[in-house]
Amino acid sequence: MEAFIQYTVQGLAAGGFYALAALGLAIIFGALNVVNFAHGAFYMLGAVLTAVFLEFANLNFWVSLALVPVILFIFGVIVERLLVQWLLGLDILYTFLLTFGISLVLVDLVRMRFGVSGLPYDQPPGLTGSVHVGAIELPVYQVFVFGFSVLICLLVWLLLTKTRMGMVVRAATEEPERSRALGINVSRWITPVFGFGVAVAGIAGVLAAPFRAITATMGSNFIIILFAVVVIGGLGSILGSVVAGFLVGLVEAYGQGYASNFAQILIFILMAVVILVRPAGLFGRKETS
Amino acid sequence: MFDVTGLYASYGQAAVLHDVSLSIKPGEVVTLVGRNGAGKTTLLRSIMGLHRDCRGAVTMEGKRIETFSPNQRAKAGLGWVPDNRGIYSSLTVAENLTLPPIVGKDAWSLNRVYDAFPALKERRSSMGTQLSGGEQQMLAIARVLRMGARLLLLDEPSEGLAPVIVQSIGRIIREAKEQGLAVLLVEQNVKFAATVADRHYLLAQGRVVEQLSNKDFQLREHELLEHLGM
């Protein structure tokens, strides 16, 4: 029982990374019809920047948590204006290839500068050690990651459902063409939405820094699982990506705890089952003709 | 007030509209009648700027708008009610109503919309697609009235709806007309068209084959029904 609860908390923390990153992926896919293969690389950049800030500028975790999303938002805006926008009207494969290329370049740039051995990062001050709940010991940092990622997901949800900006983005996401014909300048929202999705991936990266090995390739494995998350949740569904993110985190943690040989496979078995039972994903809209 | 002159449209090699011209004055309800596949929806989409493969002049209130993007055309006063009604499933009824920007000074206030459509007021926090078909059609029309569009482009608003709902759609069209709005109505329901329109354009194989006053239209109703294959 004790182990089960520890695995659960560990799974919810890992799920937090997946939920945040998948949320960004879903928002970008919805609004731009772009499958952003560079999302794992943006997540990696978030973690690497966090480590670099500490090592070279002595900026601690909390500063990174505030600063990195802003930097990645600007970076996302630049990438969209410079590269992505030119391919938006074309077949979805073009932006898929483009973002795949972007991820290769980013990974190699980081590898050239920092090598492959990984950057060190300690648990941030104030979040070290464990809390005791009855007889069970839970790492403070994992509890924090879970709580913080839920908070960010809630904020994004509020932004999307309670503001005029969110309403316009939802409309543009659901039916870009019709929204144009109703007087919405859809193009104007494309760039900030892309930047926003990248920034949320950056937050996941910052949270991962003290918890995962910070290497140039940390996003490459991550993106594979992320696509499984998005398929399970339903492509383009924001709620689905969050729920599936936590679900996959849990499956992974239980797998590692109880059947470590199968930990990675379990996620894809889950994905296969979901595709068989609900081809559009747990929260996906059915294809309409 | 609104003119289409010499409009041609095609899908790749297949020509869909040939030299279509029509004009509408403020306070006038004009229908576009024709069989399925005559090009009615393509004409509306071309007017809205959504069908790219077309050429010809489109003039709104003296302004040439054929080079405008769809959202600029909406801002110029064109209110599109698509044939699938175009209700957003991820937006509530109230959000569906207030999504488009207000583009005219005679835009209906939200209160006026709710007075005219009590069902929408009652269900304003429901998601858009939870409404019945008739309510969705009301919502789609209410949306362009709230927007303050001066030309309403209605694509088969009566399709698949109960007679009593079709009647209330007729009432709204007449109210819009009295307010001085222009209405271009695509319709296959000849009887309904005759109850609301001033003039009719007959579209066949992508051409305007005839233009009729509502009086002549009513006199020839049987012949037209035959032409439409109904």
Chai-1 contact restraints between the chains, C-beta under 6 A:
chainA,res_idxA,chainB,res_idxB,connection_type,confidence,min_distance_angstrom,max_distance_angstrom,comment,restraint_id
A,M167,B,E95,contact,1.0,0.0,6.0,A-B,restraint_1
A,R170,B,S90,contact,1.0,0.0,6.0,A-B,restraint_2
A,A171,B,Y88,contact,1.0,0.0,6.0,A-B,restraint_3
A,A171,B,L99,contact,1.0,0.0,6.0,A-B,restraint_4
A,E174,B,Y88,contact,1.0,0.0,6.0,A-B,restraint_5
A,E174,B,S90,contact,1.0,0.0,6.0,A-B,restraint_6
A,R178,B,G86,contact,1.0,0.0,6.0,A-B,restraint_7
A,R180,B,P70,contact,1.0,0.0,6.0,A-B,restraint_8
A,R180,B,N71,contact,1.0,0.0,6.0,A-B,restraint_9
A,A181,B,M48,contact,1.0,0.0,6.0,A-B,restraint_10
A,A181,B,L50,contact,1.0,0.0,6.0,A-B,restraint_11
A,A181,B,P70,contact,1.0,0.0,6.0,A-B,restraint_12
A,A181,B,W80,contact,1.0,0.0,6.0,A-B,restraint_13
A,L182,B,A74,contact,1.0,0.0,6.0,A-B,restraint_14
A,L182,B,P100,contact,1.0,0.0,6.0,A-B,restraint_15
A,G183,B,N71,contact,1.0,0.0,6.0,A-B,restraint_16
A,G183,B,A74,contact,1.0,0.0,6.0,A-B,restraint_17
A,G183,B,K75,contact,1.0,0.0,6.0,A-B,restraint_18
A,G183,B,P100,contact,1.0,0.0,6.0,A-B,restraint_19
A,G183,B,P101,contact,1.0,0.0,6.0,A-B,restraint_20
A,I184,B,N71,contact,1.0,0.0,6.0,A-B,restraint_21
A,N185,B,N71,contact,1.0,0.0,6.0,A-B,restraint_22
